[in-house]
Structures are given as structure tokens and as C-alpha cells.
Amino acid sequence: MKKRIYISIVLLLIIMQLQGQYISRVYKYMPAPGQHINALPWGLPSSANSIIGGIEGSLSLGAFGGYVVFGFEDAVVNDPDNPYGIDFTIFGNPITDASEPGVVYVMADTNANGLPDETWYLLAGSDYWFSTSVADYGVTYSNPGGHADVPWTDNLGNSGFIYANAIHEQAYYPGADSFPNINPVQYMMSGSMIEGAIDSSSPAFVRSPQRAFGYADNRLRGGQIHTLPDNPYTSELEASGGDAFDISWAVDSLGNYVELDSIHFIKVQTGMMGDLGWLGEISTEITGAVDVTPEPGTNYDLDMVVIKDLPVIIDTSSYPLVGFAFHAGRIQPEAELYWETNVSWAQVEDGLLISEKSGELEITAKLLSDPEINATITARVELPSGIPVFPHSRILIMPNPSNTFFKVSGLDDAFLQVYSLSGELLISTDHYGDGQIINTEALRPGLYLVKITTKEYTRTLKLIQQ
């Protein structure tokens, strides 16, 4: 009897594998500069064809902005009966602590002309909702000629290089012979950018930790059949591994969720600008993709909490924490989180980690309606010596949330500054006194940081503007 059951299971798995469809056509390959570009197996136009028909191909997209557009023979259906609601899986070649996230867009062929010439919708992964993500990031790359560092500038005023290394000795800027549509002098790549969490504290191995969900070349591959996706809402490696995507994550240019019954085209774009030391630039790699076979009647836990990465070292007594709750990959803006630490010398108040001394700790964010849904992140606090800990309990922002103004109690002759979460200075006041009114009518609704500096201490508080 056991043998018959085993044979039936094997046959079922084989049937499911055969039902899954793979990439049938690559419509466009537009790489950014990178160590794999202009060379086999990863960085020539022929490399794009290697991802057709399976998941063992070799395609590098290069640094930020490089992308590939591909499609399947038939539409990929947004099917709620798919395991975890997942509609397709993209496979890459990430290694532990070296995620090279690619943002993913989808398009439906509503005009039925078989071409990706309509509206792209971004699949909003976990990091999309952080204020450090940039929707319209642009980078201009310049050709240095030959095997040399490739200079770049971005539309935020930053600049840097895609560094050449001794392992890959070809030119990293896309060559005119292989990529005639790329300007041989300079060109710009643009798209959605996430900050990620590059850790350069150990030069021997620069880390790029895995993103929570929603990015290609992010999760390790598993050993199960390709049409059985991993649960993207857990950190465990399950089933096929790779990066699972739900079409229901799609958002428009304003960040509003859109309802798509099916899609025909997928675009994957390198979503980070960064360098991993001897591993080279962050560059998304793709080895293939497959759609998912429905499995009706199966229930799954689809809730999760995501905490924004902290710096390697926190060097201030107060630091803002950001966390979100998701259900089936969609953000739940009304869900409430509460925070805990595993030490007595640090606590979380109004979204701020308040530390009384230096040390290592764990910070946990729990869903108020279901504390079993939670996330934990580790942190190291190193407070500068000689700076007294601020007695935070006597400082209050009122009203908070604010509408047209706020004032701070418990201060005398302070330097007060209001910043956006992206670090932009919006309001600055010298010699702030107790109860002085700060006008906020010009601020857009959202979360802001109020930095207070006196002769004795510096403190950062959270302000919500309605």
C-alpha cells in the first residue's frame, strides 16, 4: 500500500512539473555596466536566450537599472488557488548574505498584439514601502574605454564607479558590437530603486542581506520541483526556493494596488546601486522563470511583519524604528505593531529605540491583533563616551499627530530641526523655548523626525502630520 501511495505522489509531482510553463521569449535585454557584461556565459545578447525553456540559464543585468523583458507562451493567471497565492517564480543565483535584488514589473497584453507596449505595473515588494526607496531613480553611466572603472552619476547628485577587477578583464561598459542600441559614450538607466542593507564592516566579505519578499535573485534555490513555490512570507527555504511573486502585489505609479486577472510580460530590473567588494557590483542575475500550478483547497498563513534594516552600529541614544504588517504581500496600513526589547536598558517609545547604554540587543515588532505574527532584528548600540543619557520622559510633542502646528514641552534654549524620513531638513529653529509653536501647515501628511539639540544632549522624536 505504501509503495502505491509513493508511486502516486511521484506521478502527481511529474504531472505538476509538466504543467508549468517556462519563459518562451525574451523581448529585450538592456544591461547596465558590470563585471559579467560583454562576456559569456552571463553578459552577451545570446545569454538572454539561455533563460528560455528552463531555469538553468545565465543572464546578468549588470548594475542598477539593467533589465530584461520576457514572456510566456500563455498568460500567467492571477489564481487564488495557487499555493500562497503565488503566480510565478523567478530563479537567480544568490548566495547567503549576498542578495542582489531585482525589482519586478508585470504587463497585461490588453491590446492582444503580442508585444510589451502597454503599462508596466511594479510588484511592490517589502522594501517598496520604506521611505528610502526611490520610484524614479536614474543613473548615467559613462564609457571609460576598455577594462577600467565605469563612472556614474545619479539624479540625486551622487556619483561613483562600477569597479573593474582582475577576475573579469573585459570592458564592463556594454560594447557597441554586441549592444548597438546603447550609446557608446554614455547612457542613462532608470527605474525603481531600493536601499537594501549593505554591510561593509568586514571588508573580507561585504554583506547584502536577503530582502523580506518581492525581489528576484534574492532567495536561495531549493530542491523541490520548480512549480511548487516557496512561501515568500517565511524565511525558511521550502519547496523550489527561488523568488515567488503574486500578481496581486501590482501597484500603479501612485502606489495604489491594481487588480490584474492575468499578465503576459515580465520585466526584471537590477534594483540596488552598491558594491560587494571582491564579489563585485550588485547585479541581478536570472537563470529562468516558471508559472505556478494551482492547488485548490489549501490554506496557508499569509501574514508577516517586516522591520526596516538598522545600521550596523547605532551611535545615538534614540533611533527611529520602522515596521509594517502585510497580509498576502499587501501592506496593512491600519495594522498596529507594538515593540519589545530583550534588555532592560533599552525600550521602544513612540517608534523610537531609546538606549541608556551601549550593548547588543534584540528588537521585536508584534502585530497587536495577533502577537504570534512578529519579526525580530538584532542591533548594536555604541553610544559616544562622555555624553549623558537624556531623561526622555519629560519631553512631549503636542499635539501629535499634528495638523497645523506642534509645540514641545520641557525645553529651554534648544536647537530644533524637523526632517523628512529621507533626511531632508524642512524646519529649523534656534533658541527654541518651552511651548513655542512650530507651524506645520506646509508639511505633507506623513511621518517626520524632530531633532532637538541642547548643550547637554541630542534627542530625536517622531512627529505624525495629518
Buried (B, 14 or more C-beta within 10 A) or exposed (E): EEEEEEEEEEEEBEEBBEEBBBBEEBBEBBBBBBBBBBBEEBBBEEBBBBBBEBBEBBBBBBBBBBBBBBBBEEBBBBBEEBBBBBBBBBBBBBEEEBBBBBBBBBBBBEEEEEEBEBEBBBBBBBBBBBBBBBBEBBBBBBBBEEBBBBBBBBEEEEEBBBBBBEEBEBBBBBBEEBBEEBEEEBBBBBBBBBBBBBBBEEEEBBBBBBBBBBBBBBBBBBEBBBBBBBBBBEEEBBBBBBBBBBBBBBBEEEEEBBEBEBBBBBBBBBBBBBBBBEBBBBBBBBBBBBBBBBBEEEEBEBBBBBBBBBEBEBEBBBBBBBBBBBBBBBBBEEBEBEBBBEBEBBBBEBBBBBBBEBBEBEBBBBBEEEEEBBBEBEBBBBBEEEEEBBEBEEBBBEEBEBEEEBBBEBBEEBBBBBBBBEEEEBBEEEEBEEEEEBEBEEBEEEBBBBBBBBEEBBBBBBBBBE
